[in-house]
Amino acid sequence: MAGRISFHEQISRNKWKSFFLLFFIFLVFVIIGYIVGIVLGPDYFMIVMILAIIISISYIWIGYYNSHKIALASVNAKPASRTEYPEYHNLVEGLSLASGLPKPKLYIMNGSSINAFASGRDPKNSVICVTTGCLNKLDKHELEGVLAHELSHIASYDIRFMTLTAVLVGMIAIISQIFLRSLFWGSFGRGKDRDNKAHIILIIIGIFLAILAPIVVSLVQLAISRKREYSADAGAVKFIRSPTGLINALNKIKNEHSINNMYISKAVAPLFISDPFKRKIDSLFATHPSLEKRIEVLRRM
């Protein structure tokens, strides 16, 4: 089944999903701003609405155009020089030619565990970052499999979509906190509105949504992340015409016992080839499908 993935359809689908997600981010921010404005009263309504629109546009703009910079900074990544890492550069150049993609900028992060991620809004503005453990513990074919997996994410515009999903999660978490904190402002509930049943019901609904929304959106983000790992594995096989290197790399990741010695934000964890926190797999809160299942699927290709 994985071998029948159409990259052209996947790219088109991801582009459209990205557009609608951008619009949805903006819309959610305005709706929450509208609710907060009503709760706080007419004196604050216009101020809250204007702030909601400005913040939503700024949040989307910064997240969209600087996602790769934010991801790299979060793991303290450094540019990988060709002199120091020639094989890293050579493999990515060969894979870029095979896939018809521009060569991403290459970075490296200090960490003994085997891991890697890609980021960027499109193939022309993409980056790949690997751990020092990835370069030290994998042989040439295994490293090629990992890099092909990351290039597959870039080719199918997964990175743009996952970045916007992460922005959505962060945005909803922020505005939920803003709403909950606004309930304690001194201006809240003054006058006759305090006894207005409709107003109280609106507040209760707002509190319920503010608590529930971040959880629901996070679960959706994680479900999307798990699904895209299978697609990227299939894409890697398409680029290098063999699943062996990636299978061996995933086996090494599965069997390694080194402790993750990097500081990684949970917001960027879904970007990695494997869960950097080694959390329980096969749960709603898992960022990745189990390595055993991925290896099983790859062996059938």
Residue pairs with C-beta under 8 A, 6 or more apart in sequence:
2 230
2 231
2 233
2 234
2 297
2 300
2 301
3 234
3 237
3 301
5 231
5 234
5 235
5 238
7 155
7 156
7 235
7 238
10 156
10 157
10 231
11 155
11 156
11 157
14 156
14 157
14 158
14 160
14 161
15 157
15 160
17 161
18 157
18 160
18 161
18 164
21 161
21 164
21 165
21 168
22 60
22 64
22 164
24 168
25 56
25 59
25 60
25 164
25 167
25 168
25 171
26 56
26 57
26 60
28 168
28 171
28 172
28 175
29 52
29 53
29 55
29 56
29 59
29 171
29 175
30 49
30 52
30 53
30 56
32 52
32 175
32 176
32 178
32 179
33 48
33 49
33 51
33 52
33 53
33 56
33 175
34 49
34 52
35 179
35 202
35 206
36 48
36 52
36 178
36 179
36 182
36 206
37 44
37 45
37 46
37 47
37 48
37 49
38 45
38 202
39 179
39 182
39 183
39 188
39 199
39 202
39 203
39 206
40 48
40 182
40 185
40 187
40 188
41 187
41 188
41 190
41 191
41 193
43 187
44 187
56 171
59 167
59 171
60 167
63 70
63 163
63 164
63 166
63 167
63 170
64 121
64 163
64 164
64 167
65 121
67 119
67 120
67 121
67 159
67 163
67 166
67 167
68 119
68 120
68 121
68 125
68 126
68 127
70 268
71 117
71 119
71 127
71 129
71 268
71 271
72 107
72 119
72 127
72 129
74 264
74 265
74 267
74 268
75 109
75 111
75 129
75 262
75 263
75 264
75 268
76 109
76 110
76 263
77 107
77 108
77 109
77 129
78 107
78 108
78 109
79 105
79 106
79 107
79 108
80 88
80 89
80 106
80 107
80 108
80 130
82 89
85 106
85 108
85 135
87 135
87 140
87 143
88 106
88 108
88 130
88 135
88 143
89 106
91 140
91 143
91 144
91 147
92 103
92 104
92 106
92 128
92 147
92 151
93 103
95 101
95 144
95 147
95 148
95 151
95 239
95 240
96 102
96 103
96 104
96 151
98 239
98 240
99 151
99 155
99 239
101 123
101 151
101 154
101 155
102 123
102 124
102 126
104 118
104 120
104 123
104 126
104 127
104 128
104 151
104 154
105 126
105 127
105 128
106 127
106 128
106 129
107 127
107 128
107 129
107 130
108 129
108 130
108 131
108 132
108 135
109 129
109 130
109 131
109 132
109 262
110 131
110 132
110 261
110 262
111 131
111 132
111 133
111 260
111 261
111 262
112 131
112 132
112 133
112 258
112 259
112 261
113 131
113 133
113 253
113 256
113 258
113 259
113 260
113 261
113 262
113 276
114 131
114 133
114 134
114 137
114 138
114 146
114 249
114 252
114 253
114 256
114 274
115 130
115 131
115 133
115 134
115 253
115 272
115 273
115 274
115 276
116 128
116 129
116 130
116 131
116 134
116 146
116 147
116 149
116 150
116 272
116 273
117 128
117 129
117 150
117 268
117 271
117 272
117 273
118 126
118 127
118 128
118 129
118 150
118 151
118 153
118 154
118 159
118 271
119 126
119 127
119 129
119 159
119 163
119 268
119 271
120 126
120 127
120 154
120 159
120 160
121 159
121 160
121 163
122 157
122 160
123 154
123 155
126 154
126 159
128 147
128 150
128 151
128 154
130 143
130 146
130 147
131 262
133 258
134 143
134 146
135 143
137 252
137 256
138 146
138 249
138 252
139 248
141 244
141 245
141 248
142 245
142 246
142 248
142 249
142 252
143 245
143 249
144 240
144 245
145 236
145 240
145 243
145 244
145 245
145 246
145 247
145 248
145 249
146 246
146 249
146 273
148 235
148 236
148 237
148 239
148 240
148 245
148 246
149 232
149 233
149 235
149 236
149 246
149 273
150 232
150 273
151 235
151 236
151 239
152 158
152 231
152 232
152 233
152 234
152 235
152 236
152 238
152 239
153 159
153 162
153 228
153 232
153 235
155 235
156 231
156 232
156 235
158 228
158 231
158 232
159 271
161 224
162 221
162 224
162 225
162 228
162 270
162 271
165 220
165 221
165 224
166 221
166 267
166 268
166 270
168 217
168 221
169 214
169 217
169 218
169 221
169 267
170 267
172 213
172 214
172 217
173 214
175 210
176 209
176 210
176 211
176 213
176 214
177 210
179 206
179 207
179 210
180 207
180 210
180 211
182 188
183 203
183 207
189 199
193 199
218 285
219 284
219 285
221 270
222 270
222 284
222 285
222 286
222 287
223 284
225 270
225 287
225 288
226 286
226 287
226 288
226 289
229 273
229 288
229 289
229 294
230 289
230 294
230 297
233 243
233 246
233 294
233 297
233 298
234 301
236 243
236 246
237 243
237 246
237 298
237 301
240 246
243 298
243 299
243 301
246 298
247 295
247 298
247 299
250 274
250 291
250 294
250 295
250 298
251 291
251 295
253 273
253 274
253 291
254 291
254 292
254 295
260 276
260 277
260 278
262 276
264 272
264 276
264 277
266 277
269 275
269 276
269 277
269 287
270 287
270 288
272 287
272 288
274 288
274 291
275 281
275 286
275 287
275 288
277 287
279 285
279 286
279 287
280 286
281 288
281 289
281 290
281 291
282 289
282 290
